[in-house]
């Protein structure tokens, strides 16, 4: 007799076919019920694990700023646009993304004032110029909305090119301000080529096509042409500063020399107006302490690439090639 029969028939009497069938049905039902309970418990465990991971991911996205900023439909406020990083096409600060932010800020009927919070060493004179022009254009279209630049660590060169479009510039006493100049740097490999026995074979159609080629000796004519271009861009920069600062600017021979100064010194020179942070300007100047960030946000994929440092995995050859390509471009640095 089986163990099951002994368990249900302790007297060891023979079971009838009806009793044996009934016992099997009971055992099958108990087993089926146990399996169902296990499946149900497993489903609930999976559900709660998924819920927990979803919650953690949402917290992570908010912590990293991937889910955007606070709602922009929050009543009267001070609009904020960050100008943080190098100014260049497709870079951290560029004209396209900045203008999107600027238009969004002005289109919001609850915007009572605008702060440009700047922390930039400079960059492209073209991108900085487009941004400056658009700020001044929007100011004419919206004269009732004041625009203030607030400098954090550094507002140099192209960053200052943008700042002078504001109605006033506020700084920290230890901020770095100025560097009103233009540069064009590059490399020269002619001596290295001689040492390693490399011959440069360059063919061009157009006598100036190979201007500033790093593998050819310096051409005096090309050097003069490049210097004239830098001087022209510098004059444009100086004009923009004079227009933006007006009579507040205390111009000296060093003002446009490329030097930079502390925030405290910049106020004495008329390059800035007063000491103040973004919170101070919103609260005490614009009189709307609530700040809403209108800074353009990259798409999700771009944010991930930046957060994990995708640029850090670029090969040395790619980095060097990029430097060589951009070496002959004028920059406000």
Secondary structure, DSSP 8 states (H G I E B T S, - for coil): --HHHHHH-TT-----HHHHHHHHHHHHHHHHHHHHHHHHHHHHHHHHHHHHHHHHHHHHHHHHTTT--S-S-SSSEEEEEEEES-B-TTSSB-HHHHHHHHHHHHH-TTEEEEEEEEEE--B-HHHHHHHHHHHHHHHHHTTTSEEEEEEEEEEETHHHHHHTTSSEEEE-TT-EEE----B------HHHHHHHT-------SSTTTTTT-TTS---HHHHHHHHHHHHHHHHHHHHHHHHHHGGG----TTTTTT-EEEHHHHHHTTS--EE--HHHIIIIIIS---EEE------HHHHHHHHTTGGGGS-HHHHHHHHHHHTTS-BB-
